[in-house]
Amino acid sequence: MEAAPCAVSRPPSSATAAVRKRSKRSSSFTKVRVTASASSQQSNSVTLLDYGAGNVRSLRNAIRHLGFHITDVHKPEDILTADRLVFPGVGAFGAAMQVLNQTGLGEALRMYIDKDKPFLGICLGLQLLFDSSEENGPVKGLGVIPGTVGRFDSTQGLMVPHIGWNALQPVKDSGMLHGIEGHHVYFVHSYRALPSEDNKDWISSLCYYGESFVSSVSRGNVNAVQFHPEKSGAVGLSILQNFLRQSSSSSLKTLVPGKASKLAKRVIACLDVRANDKGDLVVTKGDQYDVRETTGDNEVRNLGKPVELAGQYYKDGADEVSFLNITGFRDFPLGDLPMLELLRCASENVFVPLTVGGGIRDFTDANGRYYSSLEVASEYFRSGADKISIGSDAVFAAEEYLLTGVKSGKTSIEQISRIYGNQAVVVSIDPRRVFIKSPDEVKFKSVKLMKPGPNGEEYAWYQCTVKGGREGRPIGAYELAKAVEHLGAGEILLNCIDCDGQGEGYDIELIKLVSDAVTIPVIASSGAGAVEHFSEVFQQTNASAALAAGIFHRNEVPIQSVKEHLLDRGVEVRMLSMEKTQSNQPEMAPRGAAAVVYDNWYCDSI
């Protein structure tokens, strides 16, 4: 399987089978791979340890983007003969160690590292270097670095997982982190290693999130990072390039000094994607969820091509890009190939997290074949998504859970979070206000309104909806948020039908209600029309991120204007980073750089 964020966990038997299957390939195939690698320029070759537990598409794209060829590990000997090795650890700690030990890859890793050859571990690839982990354990690690990996403490109000752009605090010189101080990088994890006297010589940087934890290690040619450089924009690409070319100090990238100091609030660009009346995928935007023009032929509102806009928002400084497939796989989930190709194309040049939602549910096709929501989500992950967003299916799952008080283990949230980790599961809530005169009128959590309702009502509860807002359900937004957190969601995307497309600001009362109730991050959505609306939601609620669509599509408010305003208001945000080069020109890729894997003509068309 090829697609999963770092906290992915796959049952050991499946992951082991994936590696063994690759190891049993014919010897002639292996020889072809080795010969092809030898025929290329050795200095441009990177060996990638993808042991079959999840997606590494984003990292592959980043390495190719920097002009390097990739050679995959198929057997332990491939590790020992590598010139430079990248290990994007994915999966739960115990499951990963079981795979490494059963296939002999773990011992090969220890031998490779012991020889002080160029090594880069990413996320779990850092954690596995330590003695052990408390995750479903204790579980023994590779034992390269002293210490135990433990979970962040959420009992004091800390939101777990740690998701977002945080600042590094370098503690020693490291060629790979050259010039990184003052810049944000992207983290997504629930477990961390703590600094100690025993491992202090390894630590190259720390990060603060409720406590100082190890964000990177470096000794000789051995490096590892807790964050995701392949999802950290230009800064992350600079870090990757410094590692890949670390043999030459003159080629190190130097970044213009930044001012990052802590976890940043995120600004997310959302693209509602659907087929228009001609069958082309377009970005559209609704007015209280109605995406058709009110004049002329009542066509689907067309605001541009998805891949093109996603690339532009990445360049403009969006911290994440979210695709919502509002066609929603109505006919056949796994047959929605244009949306999958859209993700593949976007992930080639967008090096920030990508979220996709729409139609992620269990499904039985016309031939009676059953597909689980996990299979549908896996297609998205394999195609380049870092997170998936679940809507209507999450509402039904929460209703059942609140009714029975039992986790069935069969809901889409539970299935996907169990395999890919809860940080990969976003639940999208679509509520509308229901005005009431007294909280006693309903059994759901209500709020006292700052502005009375149409008939002087002083209170409102937020009724959740399904089917794109067309059907109300007997559950409130507060109750739904609490339930899906228990079921395994790692983040909540909180919309508001009443505010959608109005440009009058976010529903502060709704966002405060939900963000105060859960210990997972909440993304504010619906209603942004001015830069002031972003500072309002961050200063008046516990929202971790704010999402907008129409104002960005219509270029009414540029992303950088939003961030400059937030900085002026004292809100920490990630700003775009620039590189210092002697010639002030971008460095050319090495000769023999790998070509893009997908056809540009197709990507250009979407």
Secondary structure, 3 states (H helix, E strand, C coil): CCCCCCCCCCCHHHHHHHHHHHHCCCHHHHHHHHHHHHHCCHHHEEEECCCCCCCCHHHHHHHHHCCCEEEECCCHHHHHCCCCEEEEECCCHHHHHHHHHHHCHHHHHHHHHHCCCCEEEEEHHHHCCEEEECCCCCEECCCCEEEEEEECCCCCCCCCCEEEEEECEECCCCHHHCCCCCCEEEEEECEEECCCCCCCCCEEEEEECCCEEEEEEEECCEEEECCCHHHCHHHHHHHHHHHHCCCCHHHCCEECCCCCCCCCCEEEEEEEEEECCCCCEEEECCECCECECCCCCCCECCCCCHHHHHHHHHHHCCCEEEEEECCCCCCCHHHCHHHHHHHHHHHHHCCCCEEEECCCCCEECCCCCEECHHHHHHHHHHCCCCEEEECHHHHHHHHHHHHHCCCCCCCHHHHHHHHHCHHHEEEEECEEEEEECCHHHCCCCEEECCCCCCCCCCEEEEEEEECCCCEEEEEEHHHHHHHHHHHCCCEEEECCCCCCCCCCCCCHHHHHHHHCCCCCCEEECCCCCCHHHHHHHHHHCCCCEEEECHHHHCCCCCHHHHHHHHHHCCCCCCCCCCEECCCCCCCCCCCCCCCCCCCHHHHHHC
